Amino acid sequence: MRTWVGIVHRVSTGGTVMVKVETRVKHPIYGKFIRKESVYAVDDQIGCIVGDKVRIREIPPVSKTKTKRILEKVVI
């Protein structure tokens, strides 16, 4: 299963947080690295707040949009 490290962007109700993950991808023609940001709806059982750095991973779908869960808070 894939894992990502991101920052909690927004806290919603029902144990859901929005996590912003930044990845770097190489442009296929020019070769320059581009930053790409994705925001995922994540199942939160730990109780995170906005600004926490967290590690998330894929799980079977919990709801229509939640297919990831927080594994742990990452210490900076």
ZAPAKE-834324 format. One line per field, with one value per residue (C-alpha): x, y, z; residue number from 1; residue in three letters. Coordinates in pm, whole numbers. Layout:
N
X (X,...)
Y (Y,...)
Z (Z,...)
i (NUM,...)
aa (ALA,...)
***
This chain:
76
X (0,121,194,224,332,120,-7,-359,-530,-884,-1071,-1429,-1697,-1738,-1372,-1260,-964,-839,-468,-259,16,290,472,747,710,949,817,822,971,1168,1298,1222,1074,727,552,204,-40,-327,-587,-729,-1021,-869,-1022,-893,-897,-606,-752,-532,-548,-472,-99,-4,234,92,164,-138,-195,-455,-731,-1050,-1319,-1477,-1719,-1765,-1456,-1249,-1004,-709,-635,-387,-114,76,181,528,768,951)
Y (0,349,608,986,1262,1576,1863,1881,2154,2152,1966,1857,1685,1309,1219,1358,1586,1727,1663,1851,1637,1792,1574,1650,1514,1548,1719,1464,1699,1968,1758,2026,1915,2054,2069,1917,1957,1719,1743,1417,1347,1129,925,1065,845,1020,1368,1598,1975,2213,2233,1884,1690,1338,1013,866,540,379,164,9,278,407,637,788,1010,863,598,695,684,865,634,872,1228,1298,1482,1757)
Z (0,-86,180,161,396,402,612,758,557,704,978,901,1104,1129,1172,838,769,442,390,133,-21,-232,-484,-733,-1086,-1377,-1690,-1974,-2236,-2055,-1767,-1508,-1175,-1108,-769,-775,-485,-415,-139,-3,231,503,786,1117,1427,1601,1640,1432,1408,1121,1052,1176,952,907,724,538,351,126,275,140,92,413,228,-117,-88,198,81,303,677,902,1029,1254,1321,1184,1411,1225)
i (1,2,3,4,5,6,7,8,9,10,11,12,13,14,15,16,17,18,19,20,21,22,23,24,25,26,27,28,29,30,31,32,33,34,35,36,37,38,39,40,41,42,43,44,45,46,47,48,49,50,51,52,53,54,55,56,57,58,59,60,61,62,63,64,65,66,67,68,69,70,71,72,73,74,75,76)
aa (MET,ARG,THR,TRP,VAL,GLY,ILE,VAL,HIS,ARG,VAL,SER,THR,GLY,GLY,THR,VAL,MET,VAL,LYS,VAL,GLU,THR,ARG,VAL,LYS,HIS,PRO,ILE,TYR,GLY,LYS,PHE,ILE,ARG,LYS,GLU,SER,VAL,TYR,ALA,VAL,ASP,ASP,GLN,ILE,GLY,CYS,ILE,VAL,GLY,ASP,LYS,VAL,ARG,ILE,ARG,GLU,ILE,PRO,PRO,VAL,SER,LYS,THR,LYS,THR,LYS,ARG,ILE,LEU,GLU,LYS,VAL,VAL,ILE)
***
